[in-house]
Amino acid sequence: MRLFDVTNNFSELVHNQLAATDANLVKVYSLGNIIVIYTKAPTHEEILLKSDQRNIRDDEIEFALKNLTSVTPKQAEVIHSNRLAEVSIKQLA
């Protein structure tokens, strides 16, 4: 597995996220046929994994966490949905 930075292909999404939320960093990656949106704000981080073909696997979530953050899946809140997974990480004060 490998993450490819495709942020430039999603400039409108990035601009809207930065303008409408408290995020100070938004990056978009491709993980094969999965789009990974990483958002970092002063109080939290979020990773959204989206696939048009299938559900997101746990090993893909772990890979994204390992490569984008310094936390383990046990330290994050993960919500699975149909072809979507959302990972929330609260920053400790």
PDB file as gemmi writes it, atoms N, CA and C in Angstrom:
CRYST1    1.000    1.000    1.000  90.00  90.00  90.00 P 1                      
ATOM      1  N   MET A   1       0.840  -1.182   0.000  1.00  0.00           N  
ATOM      2  CA  MET A   1       0.000   0.000   0.000  1.00  0.00           C  
ATOM      3  C   MET A   1       0.883   1.242   0.000  1.00  0.00           C  
ATOM      4  N   ARG A   2       0.369   2.275  -0.654  1.00  0.00           N  
ATOM      5  CA  ARG A   2       1.116   3.518  -0.728  1.00  0.00           C  
ATOM      6  C   ARG A   2       0.147   4.697  -0.859  1.00  0.00           C  
ATOM      7  N   LEU A   3       0.444   5.762  -0.131  1.00  0.00           N  
ATOM      8  CA  LEU A   3      -0.350   6.986  -0.209  1.00  0.00           C  
ATOM      9  C   LEU A   3       0.278   7.938  -1.220  1.00  0.00           C  
ATOM     10  N   PHE A   4      -0.535   8.432  -2.147  1.00  0.00           N  
ATOM     11  CA  PHE A   4      -0.089   9.423  -3.112  1.00  0.00           C  
ATOM     12  C   PHE A   4      -0.812  10.731  -2.826  1.00  0.00           C  
ATOM     13  N   ASP A   5      -0.059  11.814  -2.701  1.00  0.00           N  
ATOM     14  CA  ASP A   5      -0.643  13.126  -2.443  1.00  0.00           C  
ATOM     15  C   ASP A   5      -1.311  13.640  -3.712  1.00  0.00           C  
ATOM     16  N   VAL A   6      -2.632  13.801  -3.662  1.00  0.00           N  
ATOM     17  CA  VAL A   6      -3.401  14.305  -4.810  1.00  0.00           C  
ATOM     18  C   VAL A   6      -4.165  15.579  -4.421  1.00  0.00           C  
ATOM     19  N   THR A   7      -3.646  16.286  -3.441  1.00  0.00           N  
ATOM     20  CA  THR A   7      -4.305  17.485  -2.927  1.00  0.00           C  
ATOM     21  C   THR A   7      -4.598  18.495  -4.031  1.00  0.00           C  
ATOM     22  N   ASN A   8      -3.670  18.670  -4.952  1.00  0.00           N  
ATOM     23  CA  ASN A   8      -3.858  19.661  -6.024  1.00  0.00           C  
ATOM     24  C   ASN A   8      -5.062  19.345  -6.899  1.00  0.00           C  
ATOM     25  N   ASN A   9      -5.459  18.094  -6.986  1.00  0.00           N  
ATOM     26  CA  ASN A   9      -6.631  17.709  -7.777  1.00  0.00           C  
ATOM     27  C   ASN A   9      -7.948  18.039  -7.079  1.00  0.00           C  
ATOM     28  N   PHE A  10      -7.884  18.412  -5.801  1.00  0.00           N  
ATOM     29  CA  PHE A  10      -9.078  18.676  -4.993  1.00  0.00           C  
ATOM     30  C   PHE A  10      -9.005  20.075  -4.374  1.00  0.00           C  
ATOM     31  N   SER A  11      -8.547  21.039  -5.138  1.00  0.00           N  
ATOM     32  CA  SER A  11      -8.319  22.383  -4.589  1.00  0.00           C  
ATOM     33  C   SER A  11      -9.592  23.038  -4.065  1.00  0.00           C  
ATOM     34  N   GLU A  12     -10.718  22.820  -4.723  1.00  0.00           N  
ATOM     35  CA  GLU A  12     -11.973  23.416  -4.248  1.00  0.00           C  
ATOM     36  C   GLU A  12     -12.402  22.807  -2.911  1.00  0.00           C  
ATOM     37  N   LEU A  13     -12.289  21.504  -2.774  1.00  0.00           N  
ATOM     38  CA  LEU A  13     -12.598  20.830  -1.506  1.00  0.00           C  
ATOM     39  C   LEU A  13     -11.710  21.349  -0.392  1.00  0.00           C  
ATOM     40  N   VAL A  14     -10.421  21.452  -0.662  1.00  0.00           N  
ATOM     41  CA  VAL A  14      -9.473  21.938   0.347  1.00  0.00           C  
ATOM     42  C   VAL A  14      -9.806  23.375   0.733  1.00  0.00           C  
ATOM     43  N   HIS A  15     -10.047  24.215  -0.239  1.00  0.00           N  
ATOM     44  CA  HIS A  15     -10.383  25.616   0.035  1.00  0.00           C  
ATOM     45  C   HIS A  15     -11.650  25.715   0.893  1.00  0.00           C  
ATOM     46  N   ASN A  16     -12.682  24.956   0.543  1.00  0.00           N  
ATOM     47  CA  ASN A  16     -13.937  24.986   1.307  1.00  0.00           C  
ATOM     48  C   ASN A  16     -13.751  24.483   2.732  1.00  0.00           C  
ATOM     49  N   GLN A  17     -12.969  23.431   2.913  1.00  0.00           N  
ATOM     50  CA  GLN A  17     -12.712  22.900   4.257  1.00  0.00           C  
ATOM     51  C   GLN A  17     -11.984  23.934   5.115  1.00  0.00           C  
ATOM     52  N   LEU A  18     -10.979  24.567   4.539  1.00  0.00           N  
ATOM     53  CA  LEU A  18     -10.218  25.559   5.299  1.00  0.00           C  
ATOM     54  C   LEU A  18     -11.058  26.783   5.635  1.00  0.00           C  
ATOM     55  N   ALA A  19     -11.958  27.154   4.746  1.00  0.00           N  
ATOM     56  CA  ALA A  19     -12.794  28.339   4.968  1.00  0.00           C  
ATOM     57  C   ALA A  19     -13.950  28.075   5.928  1.00  0.00           C  
ATOM     58  N   ALA A  20     -14.492  26.867   5.938  1.00  0.00           N  
ATOM     59  CA  ALA A  20     -15.727  26.599   6.684  1.00  0.00           C  
ATOM     60  C   ALA A  20     -15.522  25.870   8.013  1.00  0.00           C  
ATOM     61  N   THR A  21     -14.301  25.448   8.301  1.00  0.00           N  
ATOM     62  CA  THR A  21     -14.055  24.710   9.542  1.00  0.00           C  
ATOM     63  C   THR A  21     -12.875  25.330  10.285  1.00  0.00           C  
ATOM     64  N   ASP A  22     -12.545  24.751  11.433  1.00  0.00           N  
ATOM     65  CA  ASP A  22     -11.393  25.228  12.195  1.00  0.00           C  
ATOM     66  C   ASP A  22     -10.085  24.565  11.749  1.00  0.00           C  
ATOM     67  N   ALA A  23     -10.122  23.828  10.655  1.00  0.00           N  
ATOM     68  CA  ALA A  23      -8.944  23.128  10.157  1.00  0.00           C  
ATOM     69  C   ALA A  23      -7.876  24.114   9.707  1.00  0.00           C  
ATOM     70  N   ASN A  24      -6.609  23.766   9.997  1.00  0.00           N  
ATOM     71  CA  ASN A  24      -5.509  24.570   9.492  1.00  0.00           C  
ATOM     72  C   ASN A  24      -4.655  23.791   8.499  1.00  0.00           C  
ATOM     73  N   LEU A  25      -5.025  22.531   8.241  1.00  0.00           N  
ATOM     74  CA  LEU A  25      -4.341  21.711   7.243  1.00  0.00           C  
ATOM     75  C   LEU A  25      -5.336  20.713   6.667  1.00  0.00           C  
ATOM     76  N   VAL A  26      -5.394  20.633   5.351  1.00  0.00           N  
ATOM     77  CA  VAL A  26      -6.222  19.641   4.667  1.00  0.00           C  
ATOM     78  C   VAL A  26      -5.381  19.051   3.546  1.00  0.00           C  
ATOM     79  N   LYS A  27      -5.218  17.733   3.557  1.00  0.00           N  
ATOM     80  CA  LYS A  27      -4.471  17.033   2.515  1.00  0.00           C  
ATOM     81  C   LYS A  27      -5.363  15.918   1.977  1.00  0.00           C  
ATOM     82  N   VAL A  28      -5.225  15.631   0.694  1.00  0.00           N  
ATOM     83  CA  VAL A  28      -5.992  14.560   0.069  1.00  0.00           C  
ATOM     84  C   VAL A  28      -5.001  13.574  -0.544  1.00  0.00           C  
ATOM     85  N   TYR A  29      -5.235  12.295  -0.279  1.00  0.00           N  
ATOM     86  CA  TYR A  29      -4.353  11.240  -0.763  1.00  0.00           C  
ATOM     87  C   TYR A  29      -5.157  10.186  -1.504  1.00  0.00           C  
ATOM     88  N   SER A  30      -4.464   9.472  -2.364  1.00  0.00           N  
ATOM     89  CA  SER A  30      -5.025   8.309  -3.025  1.00  0.00           C  
ATOM     90  C   SER A  30      -4.340   7.083  -2.439  1.00  0.00           C  
ATOM     91  N   LEU A  31      -5.135   6.120  -2.033  1.00  0.00           N  
ATOM     92  CA  LEU A  31      -4.633   4.848  -1.529  1.00  0.00           C  
ATOM     93  C   LEU A  31      -5.277   3.778  -2.418  1.00  0.00           C  
ATOM     94  N   GLY A  32      -4.694   3.587  -3.595  1.00  0.00           N  
ATOM     95  CA  GLY A  32      -5.329   2.718  -4.583  1.00  0.00           C  
ATOM     96  C   GLY A  32      -6.618   3.361  -5.050  1.00  0.00           C  
ATOM     97  N   ASN A  33      -7.736   2.648  -4.895  1.00  0.00           N  
ATOM     98  CA  ASN A  33      -9.027   3.202  -5.315  1.00  0.00           C  
ATOM     99  C   ASN A  33      -9.767   3.874  -4.164  1.00  0.00           C  
ATOM    100  N   ILE A  34      -9.047   4.232  -3.118  1.00  0.00           N  
ATOM    101  CA  ILE A  34      -9.618   4.899  -1.946  1.00  0.00           C  
ATOM    102  C   ILE A  34      -9.095   6.329  -1.881  1.00  0.00           C  
ATOM    103  N   ILE A  35      -9.990   7.269  -1.633  1.00  0.00           N  
ATOM    104  CA  ILE A  35      -9.605   8.661  -1.397  1.00  0.00           C  
ATOM    105  C   ILE A  35      -9.506   8.853   0.116  1.00  0.00           C  
ATOM    106  N   VAL A  36      -8.400   9.419   0.559  1.00  0.00           N  
ATOM    107  CA  VAL A  36      -8.147   9.659   1.981  1.00  0.00           C  
ATOM    108  C   VAL A  36      -8.037  11.167   2.182  1.00  0.00           C  
ATOM    109  N   ILE A  37      -8.910  11.717   3.020  1.00  0.00           N  
ATOM    110  CA  ILE A  37      -8.870  13.142   3.325  1.00  0.00           C  
ATOM    111  C   ILE A  37      -8.406  13.303   4.768  1.00  0.00           C  
ATOM    112  N   TYR A  38      -7.274  13.955   4.938  1.00  0.00           N  
ATOM    113  CA  TYR A  38      -6.688  14.169   6.259  1.00  0.00           C  
ATOM    114  C   TYR A  38      -6.866  15.639   6.631  1.00  0.00           C  
ATOM    115  N   THR A  39      -7.471  15.882   7.786  1.00  0.00           N  
ATOM    116  CA  THR A  39      -7.719  17.234   8.267  1.00  0.00           C  
ATOM    117  C   THR A  39      -7.119  17.384   9.660  1.00  0.00           C  
ATOM    118  N   LYS A  40      -6.380  18.466   9.845  1.00  0.00           N  
ATOM    119  CA  LYS A  40      -5.793  18.734  11.157  1.00  0.00           C  
ATOM    120  C   LYS A  40      -6.242  20.102  11.625  1.00  0.00           C  
ATOM    121  N   ALA A  41      -6.747  20.144  12.852  1.00  0.00           N  
ATOM    122  CA  ALA A  41      -7.181  21.378  13.504  1.00  0.00           C  
ATOM    123  C   ALA A  41      -6.460  21.473  14.851  1.00  0.00           C  
ATOM    124  N   PRO A  42      -6.535  22.622  15.512  1.00  0.00           N  
ATOM    125  CA  PRO A  42      -5.840  22.764  16.795  1.00  0.00           C  
ATOM    126  C   PRO A  42      -6.258  21.743  17.860  1.00  0.00           C  
ATOM    127  N   THR A  43      -7.512  21.298  17.845  1.00  0.00           N  
ATOM    128  CA  THR A  43      -7.996  20.413  18.909  1.00  0.00           C  
ATOM    129  C   THR A  43      -8.221  18.967  18.476  1.00  0.00           C  
ATOM    130  N   HIS A  44      -8.101  18.693  17.184  1.00  0.00           N  
ATOM    131  CA  HIS A  44      -8.367  17.330  16.722  1.00  0.00           C  
ATOM    132  C   HIS A  44      -7.807  17.096  15.322  1.00  0.00           C  
ATOM    133  N   GLU A  45      -7.758  15.831  14.958  1.00  0.00           N  
ATOM    134  CA  GLU A  45      -7.392  15.411  13.615  1.00  0.00           C  
ATOM    135  C   GLU A  45      -8.482  14.470  13.126  1.00  0.00           C  
ATOM    136  N   GLU A  46      -8.719  14.464  11.818  1.00  0.00           N  
ATOM    137  CA  GLU A  46      -9.696  13.539  11.249  1.00  0.00           C  
ATOM    138  C   GLU A  46      -9.155  12.965   9.959  1.00  0.00           C  
ATOM    139  N   ILE A  47      -9.494  11.706   9.734  1.00  0.00           N  
ATOM    140  CA  ILE A  47      -9.159  11.037   8.485  1.00  0.00           C  
ATOM    141  C   ILE A  47     -10.443  10.427   7.951  1.00  0.00           C  
ATOM    142  N   LEU A  48     -10.765  10.756   6.725  1.00  0.00           N  
ATOM    143  CA  LEU A  48     -11.934  10.198   6.064  1.00  0.00           C  
ATOM    144  C   LEU A  48     -11.442   9.337   4.915  1.00  0.00           C  
ATOM    145  N   LEU A  49     -11.861   8.077   4.890  1.00  0.00           N  
ATOM    146  CA  LEU A  49     -11.510   7.163   3.812  1.00  0.00           C  
ATOM    147  C   LEU A  49     -12.779   6.832   3.050  1.00  0.00           C  
ATOM    148  N   LYS A  50     -12.739   6.993   1.727  1.00  0.00           N  
ATOM    149  CA  LYS A  50     -13.922   6.806   0.901  1.00  0.00           C  
ATOM    150  C   LYS A  50     -13.580   5.979  -0.326  1.00  0.00           C  
ATOM    151  N   SER A  51     -14.430   4.992  -0.598  1.00  0.00           N  
ATOM    152  CA  SER A  51     -14.276   4.155  -1.784  1.00  0.00           C  
ATOM    153  C   SER A  51     -15.602   4.113  -2.531  1.00  0.00           C  
ATOM    154  N   ASP A  52     -15.552   4.146  -3.846  1.00  0.00           N  
ATOM    155  CA  ASP A  52     -16.769   4.030  -4.640  1.00  0.00           C  
ATOM    156  C   ASP A  52     -17.156   2.575  -4.890  1.00  0.00           C  
ATOM    157  N   GLN A  53     -16.227   1.638  -4.675  1.00  0.00           N  
ATOM    158  CA  GLN A  53     -16.492   0.237  -5.011  1.00  0.00           C  
ATOM    159  C   GLN A  53     -16.793  -0.689  -3.834  1.00  0.00           C  
ATOM    160  N   ARG A  54     -16.193  -0.423  -2.669  1.00  0.00           N  
ATOM    161  CA  ARG A  54     -16.305  -1.400  -1.581  1.00  0.00           C  
ATOM    162  C   ARG A  54     -16.132  -0.724  -0.222  1.00  0.00           C  
ATOM    163  N   ASN A  55     -16.364  -1.521   0.833  1.00  0.00           N  
ATOM    164  CA  ASN A  55     -16.169  -1.014   2.187  1.00  0.00           C  
ATOM    165  C   ASN A  55     -14.680  -0.909   2.510  1.00  0.00           C  
ATOM    166  N   ILE A  56     -14.352  -0.044   3.434  1.00  0.00           N  
ATOM    167  CA  ILE A  56     -12.975   0.184   3.859  1.00  0.00           C  
ATOM    168  C   ILE A  56     -12.577  -0.905   4.855  1.00  0.00           C  
ATOM    169  N   ARG A  57     -11.399  -1.482   4.665  1.00  0.00           N  
ATOM    170  CA  ARG A  57     -10.896  -2.545   5.555  1.00  0.00           C  
ATOM    171  C   ARG A  57     -10.118  -1.937   6.724  1.00  0.00           C  
ATOM    172  N   ASP A  58     -10.055  -2.677   7.830  1.00  0.00           N  
ATOM    173  CA  ASP A  58      -9.333  -2.212   9.020  1.00  0.00           C  
ATOM    174  C   ASP A  58      -7.849  -1.996   8.734  1.00  0.00           C  
ATOM    175  N   ASP A  59      -7.236  -2.853   7.899  1.00  0.00           N  
ATOM    176  CA  ASP A  59      -5.810  -2.685   7.616  1.00  0.00           C  
ATOM    177  C   ASP A  59      -5.542  -1.395   6.836  1.00  0.00           C  
ATOM    178  N   GLU A  60      -6.498  -0.941   6.048  1.00  0.00           N  
ATOM    179  CA  GLU A  60      -6.353   0.326   5.331  1.00  0.00           C  
ATOM    180  C   GLU A  60      -6.447   1.507   6.296  1.00  0.00           C  
ATOM    181  N   ILE A  61      -7.318   1.397   7.274  1.00  0.00           N  
ATOM    182  CA  ILE A  61      -7.422   2.438   8.306  1.00  0.00           C  
ATOM    183  C   ILE A  61      -6.135   2.497   9.113  1.00  0.00           C  
ATOM    184  N   GLU A  62      -5.616   1.338   9.519  1.00  0.00           N  
ATOM    185  CA  GLU A  62      -4.369   1.280  10.275  1.00  0.00           C  
ATOM    186  C   GLU A  62      -3.208   1.866   9.471  1.00  0.00           C  
ATOM    187  N   PHE A  63      -3.154   1.572   8.181  1.00  0.00           N  
ATOM    188  CA  PHE A  63      -2.094   2.098   7.324  1.00  0.00           C  
ATOM    189  C   PHE A  63      -2.163   3.628   7.264  1.00  0.00           C  
ATOM    190  N   ALA A  64      -3.343   4.172   7.074  1.00  0.00           N  
ATOM    191  CA  ALA A  64      -3.508   5.629   7.022  1.00  0.00           C  
ATOM    192  C   ALA A  64      -3.112   6.259   8.360  1.00  0.00           C  
ATOM    193  N   LEU A  65      -3.558   5.678   9.458  1.00  0.00           N  
ATOM    194  CA  LEU A  65      -3.193   6.201  10.783  1.00  0.00           C  
ATOM    195  C   LEU A  65      -1.682   6.188  10.984  1.00  0.00           C  
ATOM    196  N   LYS A  66      -1.053   5.082  10.630  1.00  0.00           N  
ATOM    197  CA  LYS A  66       0.399   4.941  10.821  1.00  0.00           C  
ATOM    198  C   LYS A  66       1.176   5.967   9.996  1.00  0.00           C  
ATOM    199  N   ASN A  67       0.709   6.237   8.787  1.00  0.00           N  
ATOM    200  CA  ASN A  67       1.445   7.119   7.885  1.00  0.00           C  
ATOM    201  C   ASN A  67       1.100   8.597   8.027  1.00  0.00           C  
ATOM    202  N   LEU A  68      -0.044   8.909   8.610  1.00  0.00           N  
ATOM    203  CA  LEU A  68      -0.462  10.309   8.713  1.00  0.00           C  
ATOM    204  C   LEU A  68      -0.424  10.862  10.132  1.00  0.00           C  
ATOM    205  N   THR A  69      -0.435   9.986  11.131  1.00  0.00           N  
ATOM    206  CA  THR A  69      -0.466  10.441  12.523  1.00  0.00           C  
ATOM    207  C   THR A  69       0.522   9.633  13.355  1.00  0.00           C  
ATOM    208  N   SER A  70       0.538   9.914  14.630  1.00  0.00           N  
ATOM    209  CA  SER A  70       1.390   9.157  15.554  1.00  0.00           C  
ATOM    210  C   SER A  70       0.554   8.374  16.565  1.00  0.00           C  
ATOM    211  N   VAL A  71      -0.693   8.079  16.222  1.00  0.00           N  
ATOM    212  CA  VAL A  71      -1.561   7.339  17.133  1.00  0.00           C  
ATOM    213  C   VAL A  71      -1.878   5.961  16.562  1.00  0.00           C  
ATOM    214  N   THR A  72      -2.341   5.099  17.448  1.00  0.00           N  
ATOM    215  CA  THR A  72      -2.745   3.753  17.055  1.00  0.00           C  
ATOM    216  C   THR A  72      -4.266   3.713  16.915  1.00  0.00           C  
ATOM    217  N   PRO A  73      -4.803   2.691  16.253  1.00  0.00           N  
ATOM    218  CA  PRO A  73      -6.262   2.596  16.130  1.00  0.00           C  
ATOM    219  C   PRO A  73      -6.986   2.579  17.470  1.00  0.00           C  
ATOM    220  N   LYS A  74      -6.353   2.066  18.518  1.00  0.00           N  
ATOM    221  CA  LYS A  74      -6.985   2.035  19.837  1.00  0.00           C  
ATOM    222  C   LYS A  74      -7.123   3.432  20.438  1.00  0.00           C  
ATOM    223  N   GLN A  75      -6.298   4.379  19.987  1.00  0.00           N  
ATOM    224  CA  GLN A  75      -6.347   5.743  20.506  1.00  0.00           C  
ATOM    225  C   GLN A  75      -7.305   6.626  19.701  1.00  0.00           C  
ATOM    226  N   ALA A  76      -7.871   6.090  18.641  1.00  0.00           N  
ATOM    227  CA  ALA A  76      -8.746   6.866  17.756  1.00  0.00           C  
ATOM    228  C   ALA A  76     -10.159   6.293  17.787  1.00  0.00           C  
ATOM    229  N   GLU A  77     -11.105   7.142  17.472  1.00  0.00           N  
ATOM    230  CA  GLU A  77     -12.493   6.709  17.339  1.00  0.00           C  
ATOM    231  C   GLU A  77     -12.761   6.465  15.855  1.00  0.00           C  
ATOM    232  N   VAL A  78     -13.171   5.247  15.527  1.00  0.00           N  
ATOM    233  CA  VAL A  78     -13.389   4.883  14.127  1.00  0.00           C  
ATOM    234  C   VAL A  78     -14.871   4.573  13.917  1.00  0.00           C  
ATOM    235  N   ILE A  79     -15.441   5.186  12.899  1.00  0.00           N  
ATOM    236  CA  ILE A  79     -16.830   4.932  12.529  1.00  0.00           C  
ATOM    237  C   ILE A  79     -16.835   4.344  11.119  1.00  0.00           C  
ATOM    238  N   HIS A  80     -17.365   3.128  11.001  1.00  0.00           N  
ATOM    239  CA  HIS A  80     -17.492   2.468   9.696  1.00  0.00           C  
ATOM    240  C   HIS A  80     -18.886   2.712   9.143  1.00  0.00           C  
ATOM    241  N   SER A  81     -18.955   2.912   7.841  1.00  0.00           N  
ATOM    242  CA  SER A  81     -20.214   3.051   7.148  1.00  0.00           C  
ATOM    243  C   SER A  81     -20.065   2.369   5.796  1.00  0.00           C  
ATOM    244  N   ASN A  82     -21.096   2.420   4.991  1.00  0.00           N  
ATOM    245  CA  ASN A  82     -21.055   1.813   3.676  1.00  0.00           C  
ATOM    246  C   ASN A  82     -20.055   2.554   2.780  1.00  0.00           C  
ATOM    247  N   ARG A  83     -18.945   1.897   2.424  1.00  0.00           N  
ATOM    248  CA  ARG A  83     -17.878   2.430   1.566  1.00  0.00           C  
ATOM    249  C   ARG A  83     -17.216   3.682   2.131  1.00  0.00           C  
ATOM    250  N   LEU A  84     -17.246   3.822   3.464  1.00  0.00           N  
ATOM    251  CA  LEU A  84     -16.732   5.015   4.119  1.00  0.00           C  
ATOM    252  C   LEU A  84     -16.231   4.653   5.507  1.00  0.00           C  
ATOM    253  N   ALA A  85     -15.162   5.300   5.949  1.00  0.00           N  
ATOM    254  CA  ALA A  85     -14.703   5.170   7.321  1.00  0.00           C  
ATOM    255  C   ALA A  85     -14.207   6.535   7.783  1.00  0.00           C  
ATOM    256  N   GLU A  86     -14.596   6.918   8.992  1.00  0.00           N  
ATOM    257  CA  GLU A  86     -14.177   8.183   9.561  1.00  0.00           C  
ATOM    258  C   GLU A  86     -13.396   7.923  10.842  1.00  0.00           C  
ATOM    259  N   VAL A  87     -12.218   8.531  10.924  1.00  0.00           N  
ATOM    260  CA  VAL A  87     -11.354   8.363  12.083  1.00  0.00           C  
ATOM    261  C   VAL A  87     -11.201   9.715  12.751  1.00  0.00           C  
ATOM    262  N   SER A  88     -11.527   9.788  14.047  1.00  0.00           N  
ATOM    263  CA  SER A  88     -11.394  11.034  14.808  1.00  0.00           C  
ATOM    264  C   SER A  88     -10.358  10.853  15.898  1.00  0.00           C  
ATOM    265  N   ILE A  89      -9.497  11.843  16.010  1.00  0.00           N  
ATOM    266  CA  ILE A  89      -8.421  11.822  17.016  1.00  0.00           C  
ATOM    267  C   ILE A  89      -8.465  13.128  17.767  1.00  0.00           C  
ATOM    268  N   LYS A  90      -8.743  13.057  19.048  1.00  0.00           N  
ATOM    269  CA  LYS A  90      -8.749  14.272  19.870  1.00  0.00           C  
ATOM    270  C   LYS A  90      -7.335  14.526  20.390  1.00  0.00           C  
ATOM    271  N   GLN A  91      -6.924  15.772  20.332  1.00  0.00           N  
ATOM    272  CA  GLN A  91      -5.597  16.162  20.836  1.00  0.00           C  
ATOM    273  C   GLN A  91      -5.669  16.326  22.344  1.00  0.00           C  
ATOM    274  N   LEU A  92      -4.665  15.810  23.024  1.00  0.00           N  
ATOM    275  CA  LEU A  92      -4.589  16.004  24.467  1.00  0.00           C  
ATOM    276  C   LEU A  92      -4.024  17.379  24.768  1.00  0.00           C  
ATOM    277  N   ALA A  93      -4.612  18.044  25.744  1.00  0.00           N  
ATOM    278  CA  ALA A  93      -4.169  19.405  26.076  1.00  0.00           C  
ATOM    279  C   ALA A  93      -2.853  19.385  26.827  1.00  0.00           C  
TER     280      ALA A  93                                                      
END                                                                             
